[in-house]
């Protein structure tokens, strides 16, 4: 499923959350990377047909989010995990996912129950299927959210800050799960964690104040910082960013801070910091 | 099943071999046909994981709630029944509170109206207020899973009017009982005879309180769809209280002014306009408020 944004803008009063977005996203896992307020959630909400754009269009395989009938077609192919996940505390895990499966037009009870069971197995929640949601930890609730998003086998999966509140072990398992899900569908993953993108995404979009600063493969973003990352004793004043590492030296992004500085292999985070710094170096 | 003759249920046997549960007719046939049993044994791919998943799913699946069963008796599909019941204003605690408020309002009305301490019966003022709160908390934004539900293919118009209809239906039943009780206890005086006439079976204005209730509920629903449920309840209920207070202040017969035929015609017009506005604003979907936090 292809997602196409054409000159898409969205304003909240005088604040422009998205400003003339013009990108195409294809199958695979795409990471939307950016700081808080960059417009990631707004972008996903427009794709989830919850918010209309102020101008421009968002299309999924030709269906526009701005047309009533086409919006229903989009929703039939959509799995959505919002950032603020609202659940019914008195429901059991199975009951909640089953309820959402009903609303996603899986009306045959046997077939639906089987799909719910499969979704719960995919997120490793089959053992807590009968537990009330109010008794679950934040990480397990997040997995319930993912289960409801995948229960109807969506072609487009929108995950807004899915690793928020997960511990490191859960995060690794989540990445494995999303990696599997992304093999046969389009997944858009909003995050401000570079390591999430680095681990699972096949492409990345960097958003900054509602604009696209970069779109491409993670390796390309990493490449942007090639020759601009240094290990040094002191940072120069014009460095894009610098911080002390566990070997006691500074990691400096920018022009060579001094003759004693040695070049180091850039990471995705270096590329991201360079792109979002607005530095004229690259 | 090329070796099988046409008299054997080839297609049904293949379906069973692929996991389908045999119907009673096929079971009876298998009991008397060793050839088909042998064929089935040779074809069936026993997938224990698949079979267990189906069994476990049925064991975990929830039974329909009492409310769902009641709605099913009225012909409401299970998915719509479960959706309709996920709102605060249809929970047993909410309905119990509404009942207590109506009982108190009815008692106050029975005690005070004969003494003419009040110009308008309290119970008739309370009914639209309860409806305003119930309608506001039946809006999409009162649903904890609002954002997930809004991204499903469920028609927003169906969603809105199913929930609104259910809360208004529940309120109509509760309020009618209260008004019947209050009305039947009040049998003297012109004003009280008129008031009694508002209850079921007492003339042309049998459900005279229904239209103002519906109008106030629709105002609350429109406001809460755009802002928050509490704002909807406050605007709908507040508008009704202002109307009652102003009418009681300027009119010598506030009961007739508020529930007489001219007022009912005005309420009916308002209900039509408000229902149209609500339907139009909802047709687009559960669009988030422009004031929602953004990122």
Interface residues (C-beta under 8 A of the other chain):
Chain A: X12 X13 X15 X17 X36 X37 X38 X39 X40 X41 X42 X45 X48 X49 X50 X51 X52 X68 X71 X72 X75 X76 X78 X80 X81 X82 X83 X84 X85 X86 X87 X88 X89 X92 X94 X95 X96 X98 X99 X100 X102 X103 X104 X105 X107 X109 X110 X113 X114 X116 X117 X118 X121 X126 X129 X130 X145 X148
Chain B: X53 X54 X56 X57 X58 X60 X61 X62 X77 X78 X79 X82 X83 X86 X143 X144 X145 X146 X147 X148 X149 X150 X151 X152 X153 X154 X155 X283 X284 X285 X286 X287 X288 X290 X291 X294 X295
